[in-house]
């Protein structure tokens, strides 16, 4: 009877549609009216979806339509394909709908098309396409501020994250959807969200909490009469009871859900429930029933393109055949499931497949392959672990409860106000309204007057501030001029007095002839000093007039370094200091530079370092990178404060005015050096701390000559010949590093040297590994959670371990290094890794030998693509943490995260990103609260640049 009704309905519909067409040609039709939406609604309501689809296709090709009609037809056709389970075609039509909407400039319709693509892709198991489509739709609705649409998309995005095992991202999306539903959604919306959160608890294996949530949802769906939601809650409750081993209850609720889906002819969800029942019967040892359920689930999931149910049912069928001892057949079905799972990025199912594969292979006596499968399972299991998520879920519950309590209070207050208003006398309404209008008028008038007065005060205050700043600048300029004149007077008079005095003594004959030569040398030396002062002033004048011209020519850098050594070794020795020049440059090292100006800058920087260092050391270190030479001058002198650093490169200034009296000098040297460096396209940077020393870095861009490249190639070839007789390093090393990306990168570098690498994420893990393994050397990061490097080092020494420990940290200031060495660390390595120092430091503790050239060859051959991609993926999550910490004013967590990002970014070559992160970390450490938000925003912008 039902079939007859369906046929009659179809004939009636065809008759109605035909009546609205006028024949234009043999195969072309056109509507007599424009009521396309009504016809599409009728077609969507037909029971025979295939017949409805044929009619829609005929309608689409029947004539010309308005653009909106074309979009509506595409939308209906894609929905019908979805209902028939043909998801590939549904997605293709939705993509046509999106493309057409984009072409016509219908942004909202394009966003809706993206949402449809996301829904179809999610049902198909194409999680990547689903996530991309939802995010594009969300981008539109965030701009137009439609809360319910935003909440729906956040909810859908959370479902995708949960399906791919990104549970923390799923939680964040639910947190964004919850207040939108609470303030703007219906009870149905809030119940659906609560069901999804219950499913998330189930995925986190918090079964008791999930069961409680499911019963709450069941009560609410019964009240709402939402039978589909009730069935979904029954399905989730059945799974929760399955995981708690209450198989009888599990089967009861699963069958309730299955019966509903079968009665409503929802083959998509029927396939999912059949898979769940197959799994349950495997657990109950009802193998034949499990096979029957799994086979029916496979059939329906193929028809519906339900990839998730498909791969799960294949897994259940493989497990059942494994229980029957049909190992080859079980492995065949499992491989089919694994191939599809890999494409879907369905990590949870992939983990189960690895475990079952290990069992099947072990049963087939394929021991090695079984162990490999087990290792794959363990690796994926560790990757999916998320220790912090349960805490965040608890916080989410607490926030949700608080919002519900607040809402009840607000509702109660509204009811009280309504009662009070109802009790008021109606006769006073007109009087109250007139009084309110009068009050509003008076307030508005007074507000206008107040704003006008406030704006005038602001203008006066702003002008006064500007005048005060100008006056302050004039006073500072006058003070600098006076200080400069005083310094110059002293600097010029001192050698000039000597010159005049010695000359007069010679003229008057007061000097014995045997000593005249010595006196002339004194005159000559002081005259050269006067000439140097004059040249510095003239050079600055030329720079200001843009008259400085560089003389670029080939220069052997070793000649300049030798001159520096000759000049400053003696000066340093006289003061009791050590002066070292450290480099690994080939000989000769020919580059095109203005040798005179480069030497002038280096002399100024080294002279200042020696001048302001009373004891300790001065070091000049030269390193070569792509198209750059870096000259790093480190001293253990008096250092500078942050306020002094701000004016360091200004004309005629020193750290403070007293320094010129104690140490001499006009304050021209650094200003001149900075200006010369800028002309060369170079830069000078400085790090310093009061009473702790300073580090100046002169970074010089330069072109290496062809002779230099040939010389380097020859040296590398000679090193390659020597490497044939070298053996890789042998032994075990422990690396303690909290940042995952840094840890993997450094471990890979160490492995390339031949070492066996053990890794730990904090000091506690490092100590545990030391108790289990014989280790030759420990690389210990300083800043780590739970137990930092310094605390771990102290515990290690207290337990009697004498293993060498090298500090591995981005904290590279001289006083910090001195602190680590004073504590007893055997050495120090800075991040990012400097290959020459890194290889040399590691090699001295192991048998075998690796030259720098050989290490460079190993490092260059390493494929770091996966590590860099993981860094970028983690960076996207860390970007969300940055936003969370700044919103919660969690400054210490923000500083720690900035420190982690800075170190990792520098390791992977993102210098600008690292610098922004360091700036944020320093702002927090220095308690510069006014600039923290600005630095955070700059860091977030730079992350966007890196990711996109």
Secondary structure, 3 states (H helix, E strand, C coil): CHHHHHHHHHHHHHHHHHHCEEECCCCCEEECCCCHHHHHHHHHCCCCHHHHHHHHHHHHCCCCCCHHHHHHHHHHHHHHHHHCCCHHHHHHHHHHHHHHHHHHCCHHHHHHHHHHHHHHHHHHCCHHHHHHHHHHHHHHHHHHCCHHHHHHHHHHHHHHHHHCCCHHHHHHHHHHHHHHHHHHCCHHHHHHHHHHHHHHHHHCCCHHHHHHHHHHHHHHHHHHCCHHHHHHHHHHHHHHHHHCCCHHHHHHHHHHHHHHHHHCCCHHHHHHHHHHHHHHHHHCCCHHHHHHHHHHHHHHHHHHCCHHHHHHHHHHHHHHHHHCCCHHHHHHHHHHHHHHHHHHCCHHHHHHHHHHHHHHHHHCCCHHHHHHHHHHHHHHHHHHCCCCHHHHHHHHHHHHHHHHHHHHHHHHHHHHHHHHHHHCCHHHHHHHHHHHHHHHHHHHHHHHHHHHHHHHHHHHHHHHHHHHHHHHHHHHHHHHHHHHHHHHHHHHHHHHHHHHHHHHHHHCCCCCHHHHHHHHHHHHHHHHHHHHHHHHHHHHHHHHCCCCCCCCEEEEHHHHHHHHHHHHHHHHHHCCCEEEEECCCCCCCEEEECHHHHHHHHHHHHHHHHHCCCCCEEEEEEEEECCEEEEEEEECCCCCCHHHHHCCCCCCCCCCHHHHHHHCCCCCHHHHHHHHHHHCCCEEEEEEECCCEEEEEEEEECEECHHHHHHHHHHHHHHHHHHCCCCCCECEEEEECCCHHHHHHHHHHHHHCCCEEEEECCHHHHHHHHHHCCCCEEEEECCCCCCCHHHHHHHHHHCCCCCEEEEEECCCCHHHHHHHHHHCCCEEEECCCCHHHHHHHHHCCCECCCCHHHHHHHHHHCCCHHHHHHHHHHHHHHHHHHHHHHHCCCHHHHHHHHHHHHHHHHHCCCHHHHHHHHHHHHHHHCCCHHHHHHHHHHHHHHHHHHHC
